[in-house]
């Protein structure tokens, strides 16, 4: 079983912030392509199991706040006996231009604290990820990532979310390598 994790911060005040790209991507995916809601409480998060592209997939939105996301991921992994190589994490990335996506099969967190916590707790950098660009911060980083995108940025981010969902479909149907070749 695949575990698809969207990173973000819980609470209405963060709902459309730059730091919630993972949550927004899963919300769009569930509403537009899966027809389910991520509404079960457990594993310090919200989760659901659903069929996606013919496969049973576990979708998870950690509710621990970004910097402790790994706690939720580890609990869900252990309960459902999911291996690290079967996890895909979706999150925001300031090193990518607004609206760009990048798939990576492994690597460091690049300073993204939620991904860093997952890597630390799993003790491996071999975790697949989809990064959604939010651009460089012209203001203090915390204010930027917790702030809302401009209207122009939002248009680009909305396109990136759709593209990230397309990439997820490609991953489930044809594997991560083919998806990287197609979307990077």
N, CA, C and O of each residue as an XYZ file, in Angstrom:
736
protein
N       0.843     -1.185      0.000
C       0.000      0.000      0.000
C       0.883      1.242      0.000
O       1.874      1.314      0.728
N       0.514      2.213     -0.820
C       1.189      3.509     -0.822
C       0.634      4.385      0.287
O      -0.550      4.320      0.616
N       1.502      5.200      0.855
C       1.107      6.230      1.804
C       1.442      7.574      1.164
O       2.610      7.885      0.931
N       0.406      8.370      0.882
C       0.604      9.696      0.320
C       0.320     10.706      1.421
O      -0.789     10.782      1.951
N       1.348     11.479      1.753
C       1.291     12.424      2.866
C       1.334     13.846      2.324
O       2.220     14.190      1.543
N       0.384     14.664      2.735
C       0.414     16.088      2.420
C       0.778     16.852      3.676
O       0.130     16.690      4.711
N       1.807     17.683      3.601
C       2.238     18.431      4.775
C       1.577     19.803      4.834
O       1.314     20.435      3.811
N       1.316     20.243      6.066
C       0.724     21.551      6.296
C       0.545     21.771      7.779
O       1.023     20.992      8.603
N      -0.144     22.831      8.104
C      -0.473     23.146      9.495
C      -1.986     23.115      9.653
O      -2.708     23.632      8.801
N      -2.475     22.511     10.738
C      -3.925     22.483     10.957
C      -4.446     23.850     11.376
O      -3.699     24.678     11.897
N      -5.719     24.076     11.147
C      -6.355     25.312     11.598
C      -6.709     26.231     10.447
O      -5.980     26.336      9.461
N      -7.838     26.889     10.596
C      -8.335     27.785      9.549
C      -7.365     28.914      9.222
O      -7.295     29.356      8.075
N      -6.617     29.384     10.217
C      -5.710     30.506      9.975
C      -4.573     30.137      9.026
O      -3.935     31.023      8.459
N      -4.308     28.832      8.845
C      -3.235     28.386      7.963
C      -3.750     27.779      6.660
O      -2.958     27.438      5.781
N      -5.054     27.645      6.532
C      -5.657     26.846      5.459
C      -5.139     27.179      4.065
O      -4.908     26.266      3.272
N      -4.956     28.422      3.750
C      -4.508     28.767      2.398
C      -3.129     29.424      2.402
O      -2.798     30.201      1.506
N      -2.329     29.101      3.421
C      -0.978     29.664      3.485
C      -0.034     28.910      2.552
O      -0.331     27.798      2.115
N       1.092     29.523      2.259
C       2.089     28.893      1.383
C       2.596     27.572      1.972
O       2.985     26.670      1.231
N       2.591     27.463      3.276
C       3.122     26.276      3.946
C       2.164     25.077      3.857
O       2.524     23.974      4.266
N       0.965     25.280      3.334
C      -0.034     24.211      3.298
C      -0.213     23.596      1.913
O      -1.289     23.085      1.600
N       0.809     23.637      1.093
C       0.714     23.064     -0.256
C       0.352     21.580     -0.223
O      -0.410     21.106     -1.065
N       0.889     20.858      0.736
C       0.577     19.424      0.828
C      -0.890     19.188      1.147
O      -1.542     18.357      0.516
N      -1.406     19.918      2.124
C      -2.828     19.798      2.476
C      -3.708     20.172      1.288
O      -4.664     19.466      0.969
N      -3.379     21.292      0.633
C      -4.198     21.768     -0.481
C      -4.196     20.765     -1.640
O      -5.217     20.564     -2.297
N      -3.049     20.145     -1.881
C      -2.961     19.155     -2.951
C      -3.831     17.947     -2.634
O      -4.575     17.480     -3.497
N      -3.749     17.433     -1.403
C      -4.585     16.289     -1.044
C      -6.067     16.649     -1.060
O      -6.894     15.843     -1.487
N      -6.409     17.843     -0.602
C      -7.815     18.258     -0.632
C      -8.341     18.285     -2.063
O      -9.437     17.793     -2.334
N      -7.570     18.851     -2.968
C      -7.981     18.897     -4.381
C      -8.095     17.484     -4.952
O      -9.076     17.148     -5.616
N      -7.087     16.668     -4.686
C      -7.081     15.303     -5.202
C      -8.311     14.532     -4.734
O      -8.974     13.865     -5.527
N      -8.604     14.627     -3.459
C      -9.731     13.878     -2.904
C     -11.056     14.380     -3.477
O     -11.925     13.584     -3.831
N     -11.204     15.684     -3.567
C     -12.463     16.260     -4.042
C     -12.677     16.018     -5.537
O     -13.773     15.652     -5.961
N     -11.634     16.223     -6.325
C     -11.789     16.205     -7.777
C     -11.544     14.840     -8.422
O     -12.061     14.578     -9.508
N     -10.768     13.965     -7.776
C     -10.372     12.732     -8.463
C     -10.677     11.454     -7.701
O     -10.815     10.393     -8.309
N     -10.782     11.534     -6.402
C     -10.996     10.316     -5.613
C     -12.437     10.228     -5.122
O     -13.005      9.137     -5.060
N     -13.029     11.362     -4.774
C     -14.408     11.368     -4.300
C     -14.562     10.903     -2.862
O     -15.614     10.386     -2.484
N     -13.541     11.080     -2.075
C     -13.559     10.727     -0.649
C     -13.091     11.944      0.148
O     -12.597     12.920     -0.417
N     -13.252     11.868      1.456
C     -12.730     12.915      2.330
C     -11.679     12.319      3.257
O     -11.762     11.154      3.645
N     -10.715     13.117      3.596
C      -9.720     12.707      4.592
C     -10.270     13.194      5.925
O     -10.040     14.336      6.323
N     -10.996     12.320      6.609
C     -11.720     12.770      7.798
C     -11.663     11.819      8.992
O     -12.313     12.067     10.008
N     -10.899     10.744      8.884
C     -10.742      9.855     10.034
C      -9.620     10.393     10.911
O      -8.577     10.810     10.406
N      -9.832     10.383     12.221
C      -8.811     10.868     13.140
C      -7.992      9.688     13.649
O      -8.530      8.654     14.045
N      -6.691      9.871     13.626
C      -5.780      8.854     14.139
C      -4.367      9.173     13.716
O      -4.142      9.955     12.792
N      -3.417      8.563     14.394
C      -2.000      8.722     14.062
C      -1.571     10.192     14.125
O      -0.735     10.630     13.335
N      -2.144     10.949     15.062
C      -1.864     12.386     15.169
C      -2.115     13.085     13.830
O      -1.373     13.984     13.435
N      -3.167     12.656     13.149
C      -3.481     13.251     11.858
C      -4.896     12.932     11.427
O      -5.685     12.352     12.174
N      -5.192     13.326     10.210
C      -6.427     12.950      9.540
C      -6.030     12.031      8.393
O      -5.044     12.287      7.702
N      -6.789     10.967      8.192
C      -6.412     10.009      7.166
C      -7.658      9.354      6.568
O      -8.760      9.453      7.108
N      -7.450      8.696      5.458
C      -8.458      7.812      4.890
C      -7.755      6.844      3.960
O      -6.702      7.146      3.399
N      -8.353      5.685      3.807
C      -7.908      4.724      2.798
C      -8.917      4.801      1.663
O     -10.124      4.852      1.897
N      -8.417      4.810      0.431
C      -9.316      4.898     -0.715
C      -8.643      4.288     -1.937
O      -7.419      4.171     -2.003
N      -9.465      3.907     -2.894
C      -8.948      3.439     -4.173
C      -8.548      4.663     -4.996
O      -9.289      5.642     -5.087
N      -7.371      4.581     -5.584
C      -6.858      5.654     -6.422
C      -6.108      5.010     -7.568
O      -5.114      4.316     -7.351
N      -6.568      5.231     -8.774
C      -5.969      4.643     -9.974
C      -5.868      3.127     -9.847
O      -4.880      2.525    -10.267
N      -6.886      2.522     -9.272
C      -6.931      1.070     -9.162
C      -6.126      0.480     -8.018
O      -6.024     -0.741     -7.902
N      -5.561      1.313     -7.184
C      -4.742      0.843     -6.056
C      -5.322      1.352     -4.736
O      -5.896      2.439     -4.670
N      -5.159      0.546     -3.693
C      -5.537      0.982     -2.348
C      -4.430      1.897     -1.820
O      -3.266      1.501     -1.763
N      -4.799      3.119     -1.435
C      -3.823      4.116     -1.002
C      -4.279      4.689      0.334
O      -5.471      4.902      0.559
N      -3.319      4.935      1.212
C      -3.573      5.625      2.470
C      -3.160      7.081      2.280
O      -2.021      7.370      1.912
N      -4.098      7.995      2.536
C      -3.847      9.434      2.437
C      -3.786      9.991      3.851
O      -4.636      9.668      4.681
N      -2.788     10.825      4.135
C      -2.561     11.313      5.493
C      -2.229     12.801      5.491
O      -1.407     13.273      4.706
N      -2.896     13.533      6.398
C      -2.582     14.941      6.657
C      -2.223     15.045      8.144
O      -3.116     15.116      8.988
N      -0.916     15.055      8.475
C      -0.524     15.179      9.878
C      -1.117     16.441     10.501
O      -1.181     17.493      9.865
N      -1.547     16.317     11.753
C      -2.136     17.453     12.468
C      -1.238     17.904     13.611
O      -1.707     18.534     14.560
N       0.028     17.590     13.528
C       1.002     17.881     14.584
C       1.663     19.241     14.417
O       2.529     19.602     15.215
N       1.284     19.988     13.421
C       1.988     21.162     12.941
C       3.221     20.693     12.190
O       3.767     19.624     12.462
N       3.642     21.506     11.252
C       4.638     21.124     10.263
C       5.880     20.476     10.866
O       6.298     19.411     10.412
N       6.473     21.098     11.876
C       7.784     20.666     12.351
C       7.792     19.289     13.005
O       8.865     18.726     13.221
N       6.633     18.736     13.324
C       6.555     17.414     13.952
C       5.809     16.411     13.068
O       5.285     15.420     13.576
N       5.755     16.650     11.774
C       5.001     15.803     10.841
C       5.431     14.344     10.878
O       4.610     13.454     10.657
N       6.686     14.091     11.150
C       7.197     12.725     11.150
C       6.502     11.820     12.159
O       6.359     10.621     11.919
N       6.073     12.377     13.275
C       5.391     11.581     14.299
C       4.156     10.907     13.708
O       3.939      9.715     13.924
N       3.362     11.646     12.979
C       2.151     11.124     12.359
C       2.490     10.081     11.294
O       1.856      9.028     11.218
N       3.484     10.384     10.484
C       3.888      9.475      9.406
C       4.359      8.141      9.977
O       3.957      7.082      9.495
N       5.198      8.188     10.987
C       5.732      6.960     11.587
C       4.602      6.112     12.183
O       4.580      4.895     11.999
N       3.672      6.745     12.892
C       2.564      5.995     13.485
C       1.721      5.301     12.416
O       1.376      4.129     12.571
N       1.390      5.996     11.354
C       0.596      5.402     10.275
C       1.375      4.283      9.581
O       0.819      3.223      9.291
N       2.656      4.521      9.317
C       3.506      3.494      8.693
C       3.508      2.207      9.493
O       3.310      1.124      8.944
N       3.733      2.329     10.781
C       3.824      1.141     11.630
C       2.488      0.407     11.714
O       2.446     -0.822     11.659
N       1.416      1.153     11.847
C       0.098      0.523     11.963
C      -0.267     -0.242     10.689
O      -0.766     -1.366     10.756
N      -0.019      0.368      9.535
C      -0.401     -0.257      8.257
C       0.745     -1.050      7.630
O       0.605     -1.567      6.521
N       1.878     -1.150      8.330
C       3.042     -1.893      7.860
C       3.494     -1.432      6.471
O       3.672     -2.235      5.555
N       3.671     -0.126      6.347
C       4.093      0.495      5.095
C       5.593      0.770      5.181
O       6.086      1.257      6.198
N       6.303      0.456      4.115
C       7.745      0.673      4.068
C       8.047      2.106      3.617
O       7.232      2.742      2.949
N       9.220      2.597      3.989
C       9.628      3.961      3.629
C       9.595      4.169      2.115
O       9.256      5.257      1.649
N       9.942      3.140      1.347
C       9.957      3.290     -0.114
C       8.555      3.401     -0.720
O       8.408      3.684     -1.909
N       7.534      3.178      0.101
C       6.153      3.286     -0.372
C       5.468      4.564      0.125
O       4.240      4.646      0.155
N       6.265      5.548      0.509
C       5.732      6.831      0.981
C       6.038      7.908     -0.065
O       7.120      7.938     -0.650
N       5.070      8.777     -0.280
C       5.264      9.976     -1.109
C       4.810     11.157     -0.269
O       3.683     11.173      0.227
N       5.683     12.147     -0.107
C       5.376     13.326      0.701
C       5.265     14.534     -0.226
O       6.106     14.744     -1.099
N       4.210     15.323     -0.019
C       3.975     16.529     -0.815
C       4.121     17.739      0.106
O       3.516     17.790      1.177
N       4.930     18.714     -0.318
C       5.158     19.881      0.531
C       5.642     21.075     -0.275
O       6.016     20.951     -1.441
N       5.626     22.243      0.379
C       6.071     23.498     -0.220
C       7.586     23.578     -0.234
O       8.264     23.003      0.618
N       8.114     24.313     -1.235
C       9.559     24.468     -1.341
C       9.900     25.880     -1.815
O       9.494     26.298     -2.899
N      10.653     26.607     -0.988
C      11.056     27.971     -1.336
C      12.172     27.995     -2.380
O      12.425     29.044     -2.972
N      12.841     26.875     -2.622
C      13.917     26.838     -3.609
C      13.398     26.651     -5.035
O      14.180     26.673     -5.985
N      12.094     26.470     -5.188
C      11.494     26.370     -6.521
C      10.667     27.618     -6.783
O      10.043     28.164     -5.872
N      10.666     28.062     -8.025
C       9.834     29.200     -8.400
C       8.367     28.888     -8.129
O       7.956     27.728     -8.147
N       7.597     29.917     -7.883
C       6.172     29.755     -7.610
C       5.514     28.965     -8.740
O       5.644     29.305     -9.916
N       4.808     27.909     -8.357
C       4.046     27.132     -9.316
C       4.798     26.001     -9.994
O       4.203     25.246    -10.763
N       6.075     25.866     -9.732
C       6.835     24.747    -10.311
C       6.701     23.539     -9.389
O       6.543     23.687     -8.177
N       6.766     22.344     -9.975
C       6.828     21.152     -9.137
C       8.097     20.386     -9.480
O       8.633     20.500    -10.582
N       8.564     19.609     -8.521
C       9.736     18.787     -8.728
C       9.548     17.492     -7.961
O       9.240     17.503     -6.769
N       9.735     16.379     -8.650
C       9.679     15.070     -8.023
C      11.104     14.624     -7.731
O      11.990     14.768     -8.574
N      11.322     14.085     -6.539
C      12.632     13.554     -6.173
C      12.444     12.230     -5.460
O      11.525     12.089     -4.653
N      13.299     11.258     -5.744
C      13.169      9.959     -5.085
C      13.811      9.913     -3.702
O      13.551      8.996     -2.923
N      14.665     10.922     -3.395
C      15.385     10.933     -2.122
C      16.101     12.258     -1.970
O      15.965     13.149     -2.809
N      16.859     12.384     -0.906
C      17.658     13.590     -0.692
C      17.381     14.230      0.653
O      16.589     13.731      1.452
N      18.050     15.340      0.880
C      17.887     16.058      2.146
C      16.549     16.783      2.151
O      15.811     16.778      1.166
N      16.263     17.400      3.276
C      15.007     18.149      3.407
C      15.083     19.499      2.715
O      14.049     20.122      2.474
N      16.274     19.962      2.392
C      16.432     21.287      1.809
C      15.990     22.395      2.750
O      15.659     23.496      2.311
N      15.986     22.100      4.048
C      15.585     23.092      5.036
C      14.100     23.084      5.367
O      13.663     23.827      6.246
N      13.316     22.260      4.680
C      11.879     22.190      4.971
C      11.719     21.351      6.241
O      12.028     20.160      6.250
N      11.239     21.979      7.303
C      11.268     21.353      8.630
C      10.363     20.126      8.751
O      10.715     19.180      9.456
N       9.222     20.118      8.091
C       8.351     18.945      8.138
C       9.017     17.737      7.495
O       8.999     16.638      8.050
N       9.602     17.947      6.324
C      10.309     16.862      5.646
C      11.532     16.448      6.452
O      11.862     15.265      6.533
N      12.197     17.423      7.044
C      13.353     17.116      7.887
C      12.989     16.226      9.056
O      13.736     15.305      9.388
N      11.855     16.484      9.684
C      11.401     15.667     10.803
C      11.080     14.245     10.352
O      11.375     13.287     11.067
N      10.484     14.103      9.186
C      10.182     12.773      8.644
C      11.481     12.013      8.396
O      11.601     10.849      8.778
N      12.450     12.662      7.762
C      13.748     12.035      7.491
C      14.421     11.630      8.803
O      14.942     10.520      8.911
N      14.415     12.516      9.797
C      15.045     12.216     11.086
C      14.415     10.998     11.754
O      15.126     10.113     12.230
N      13.086     10.951     11.792
C      12.417      9.853     12.497
C      12.487      8.528     11.737
O      12.543      7.463     12.353
N      12.483      8.589     10.407
C      12.599      7.354      9.623
C      14.048      6.921      9.446
O      14.327      5.797      9.028
N      14.962      7.824      9.768
C      16.403      7.556      9.653
C      16.811      7.166      8.230
O      17.669      6.308      8.023
N      16.169      7.823      7.253
C      16.532      7.622      5.855
C      16.125      8.847      5.044
O      15.118      9.496      5.328
N      16.933      9.147      4.028
C      16.577     10.199      3.078
C      15.897      9.609      1.842
O      15.523     10.339      0.924
N      15.739      8.285      1.825
C      15.132      7.608      0.681
C      13.614      7.638      0.786
O      12.957      6.609      0.944
N      13.087      8.840      0.693
C      11.649      9.069      0.772
C      11.267      9.877     -0.462
O      11.807     10.957     -0.700
N      10.336      9.348     -1.237
C       9.889     10.042     -2.440
C       9.118     11.298     -2.049
O       8.443     11.343     -1.021
N       9.238     12.310     -2.895
C       8.545     13.550     -2.575
C       8.175     14.320     -3.828
O       8.806     14.204     -4.878
N       7.116     15.116     -3.668
C       6.715     16.089     -4.684
C       6.779     17.449     -4.006
O       6.056     17.717     -3.047
N       7.653     18.298     -4.519
C       7.835     19.635     -3.959
C       7.092     20.633     -4.834
O       7.179     20.581     -6.060
N       6.366     21.535     -4.203
C       5.625     22.569     -4.920
C       6.253     23.917     -4.592
O       6.338     24.312     -3.429
N       6.689     24.612     -5.627
C       7.406     25.868     -5.448
C       6.537     26.999     -4.945
O       5.434     27.238     -5.437
N       7.074     27.695     -3.937
C       6.411     28.897     -3.427
C       7.312     30.121     -3.598
O       6.918     31.230     -3.239
N       8.506     29.934     -4.136
C       9.414     31.041     -4.400
C      10.181     31.505     -3.176
O       9.886     31.130     -2.041
N      11.169     32.327     -3.449
C      12.027     32.883     -2.382
C      11.268     33.906     -1.557
O      10.377     34.595     -2.054
N      11.634     33.990     -0.307
C      10.977     34.901      0.621
C      11.603     36.285      0.588
O      12.802     36.423      0.830
N      10.803     37.327      0.290
C      11.325     38.688      0.371
C      11.198     39.271      1.785
O      11.652     40.385      2.044
N      10.585     38.520      2.685
C      10.356     38.939      4.073
C      10.848     37.819      4.978
O      11.267     36.780      4.467
N      10.816     37.980      6.301
C      11.231     36.873      7.169
C      10.514     35.564      6.793
O       9.312     35.556      6.527
N      11.266     34.478      6.779
C      10.776     33.197      6.266
C       9.473     32.759      6.933
O       8.543     32.345      6.241
N       9.386     32.840      8.253
C       8.171     32.388      8.945
C       6.956     33.183      8.472
O       5.898     32.608      8.218
N       7.105     34.487      8.355
C       5.996     35.318      7.883
C       5.607     34.949      6.456
O       4.427     34.948      6.105
N       6.600     34.638      5.643
C       6.344     34.305      4.238
C       5.604     32.979      4.110
O       4.563     32.913      3.456
N       6.130     31.923      4.728
C       5.500     30.605      4.537
C       4.125     30.530      5.185
O       3.254     29.804      4.706
N       3.921     31.274      6.268
C       2.610     31.260      6.924
C       1.651     32.298      6.322
O       0.483     32.367      6.705
N       2.150     33.093      5.387
C       1.319     34.075      4.713
C       0.598     33.474      3.516
O       0.901     32.366      3.073
N      -0.349     34.222      3.015
C      -1.128     33.779      1.864
C      -0.484     34.284      0.576
O       0.046     35.394      0.537
N      -0.530     33.469     -0.477
C       0.028     33.904     -1.758
C      -0.758     35.080     -2.340
O      -1.936     35.264     -2.032
N      -0.097     35.868     -3.182
C      -0.792     36.918     -3.915
C      -1.739     36.262     -4.925
O      -1.662     35.054     -5.149
N      -2.611     37.032     -5.520
C      -3.533     36.480     -6.530
C      -2.766     35.853     -7.697
O      -3.135     34.785     -8.184
N      -1.709     36.515     -8.138
C      -0.908     35.979     -9.247
C      -0.240     34.667     -8.835
O      -0.231     33.700     -9.596
N       0.317     34.644     -7.624
C       0.943     33.413     -7.129
C      -0.096     32.304     -6.996
O       0.178     31.151     -7.328
N      -1.275     32.646     -6.516
C      -2.324     31.642     -6.316
C      -2.692     30.962     -7.632
O      -2.904     29.750     -7.666
N      -2.769     31.727     -8.702
C      -3.062     31.135    -10.016
C      -2.002     30.104    -10.390
O      -2.330     29.020    -10.873
N      -0.740     30.438    -10.168
C       0.355     29.518    -10.489
C       0.345     28.303     -9.550
O       0.593     27.176     -9.977
N       0.061     28.545     -8.292
C       0.015     27.460     -7.315
C      -1.136     26.502     -7.629
O      -0.974     25.286     -7.525
N      -2.294     27.042     -8.011
C      -3.423     26.185     -8.373
C      -3.065     25.271     -9.543
O      -3.435     24.097     -9.550
N      -2.346     25.805    -10.529
C      -1.900     24.980    -11.666
C      -0.919     23.907    -11.190
O      -0.961     22.769    -11.657
N      -0.039     24.276    -10.262
C       0.946     23.319     -9.738
C       0.265     22.199     -8.962
O       0.698     21.048     -9.020
N      -0.799     22.531     -8.236
C      -1.532     21.511     -7.489
C      -2.153     20.500     -8.454
O      -2.097     19.294     -8.212
N      -2.737     20.984     -9.536
C      -3.302     20.079    -10.546
C      -2.189     19.215    -11.140
O      -2.361     18.008    -11.306
N      -1.060     19.827    -11.456
C       0.070     19.092    -12.025
C       0.600     18.049    -11.032
O       0.965     16.944    -11.433
N       0.643     18.395     -9.746
C       1.084     17.438     -8.724
C       0.122     16.248     -8.659
O       0.555     15.109     -8.482
N      -1.163     16.505     -8.801
C      -2.153     15.412     -8.806
C      -1.984     14.538    -10.050
O      -2.102     13.315     -9.975
N      -1.707     15.169    -11.188
C      -1.416     14.403    -12.407
C      -0.192     13.514    -12.176
O      -0.177     12.349    -12.573
N       0.825     14.074    -11.535
C       2.041     13.304    -11.253
C       1.747     12.140    -10.317
O       2.292     11.051    -10.499
N       0.894     12.351     -9.321
C       0.519     11.252     -8.425
C      -0.165     10.131     -9.195
O       0.108      8.954     -8.956
N      -1.048     10.489    -10.112
C      -1.698      9.464    -10.934
C      -0.662      8.694    -11.743
O      -0.729      7.469    -11.836
N       0.285      9.404    -12.324
C       1.342      8.759    -13.109
C       2.181      7.829    -12.229
O       2.546      6.734    -12.657
N       2.483      8.254    -11.020
C       3.261      7.423    -10.094
C       2.526      6.127     -9.801
O       3.114      5.048     -9.877
N       1.252      6.223     -9.468
C       0.493      5.027     -9.099
C       0.342      4.089    -10.307
O       0.416      2.870    -10.158
N       0.134      4.649    -11.481
C      -0.068      3.812    -12.678
C       1.231      3.243    -13.238
O       1.285      2.075    -13.625
N       2.290      4.075    -13.282
C       3.486      3.693    -14.039
C       4.797      3.784    -13.277
O       5.853      3.504    -13.844
N       4.757      4.168    -12.011
C       5.973      4.212    -11.215
C       6.582      5.603    -11.116
O       6.314      6.485    -11.932
N       7.408      5.771    -10.091
C       7.980      7.080     -9.774
C       8.952      7.549    -10.845
O       8.966      8.734    -11.180
N       9.761      6.656    -11.387
C      10.753      7.050    -12.391
C      10.085      7.619    -13.641
O      10.525      8.638    -14.173
N       9.028      6.963    -14.105
C       8.325      7.479    -15.292
C       7.688      8.825    -14.993
O       7.681      9.718    -15.840
N       7.154      8.968    -13.789
C       6.546     10.253    -13.412
C       7.618     11.341    -13.362
O       7.368     12.460    -13.811
N       8.795     11.045    -12.832
C       9.882     12.036    -12.806
C      10.261     12.462    -14.218
O      10.439     13.648    -14.492
N      10.382     11.484    -15.109
C      10.743     11.797    -16.488
C       9.703     12.687    -17.154
O      10.041     13.536    -17.979
N       8.455     12.495    -16.801
C       7.372     13.236    -17.438
C       7.167     14.629    -16.831
O       6.844     15.569    -17.556
N       7.348     14.776    -15.517
C       6.971     16.011    -14.835
C       8.119     16.882    -14.359
O       7.886     18.025    -13.967
N       9.358     16.382    -14.378
C      10.490     17.222    -13.951
C      11.012     18.039    -15.104
O      11.961     18.805    -14.939
